[in-house]
């Protein structure tokens, strides 16, 4: 069975893009309702492509080519069997979060190292912020929203 189609939507209020299964709900960045004014940027067949397209949509156009090549190169350098999914990484981060749902720079660094990922902590958490998963609460500190 194939994966359902994903939508890359641009919020009419804040201008940020996010991934959704349907054109309804709320923007994870600003909380505004998704409605007819919400721009459908792209439709993609997989969550892997969704990740790339949302990242590109929220990146200045001058950086699109470089970001796309890096994301695709990262995809080619890891197989699905031995590469931890973003879901697994964030599940591990949530487990490491303290009682208030916060994680520190060191926590993220530790999880990335454990998973064998050579990625900058700031890049991972910036993407999590862009997708509405976390909120930066201070320098090197984030709180999960979900």
ABEGO torsion letter per residue (X at the ends): XBBBBBBBBBBAAAGBBBBBABBBEBBAAAGBBBBAABBBABBBABAAAAAAAAAAAABBAAAAAAAAAAAAAAAAABBAAABBBAAAAAAAAAAABBAAGBBBAAAAAAAAAAAGBBBBAAAAAAAAAAAGABBBAEBGBBBBAX
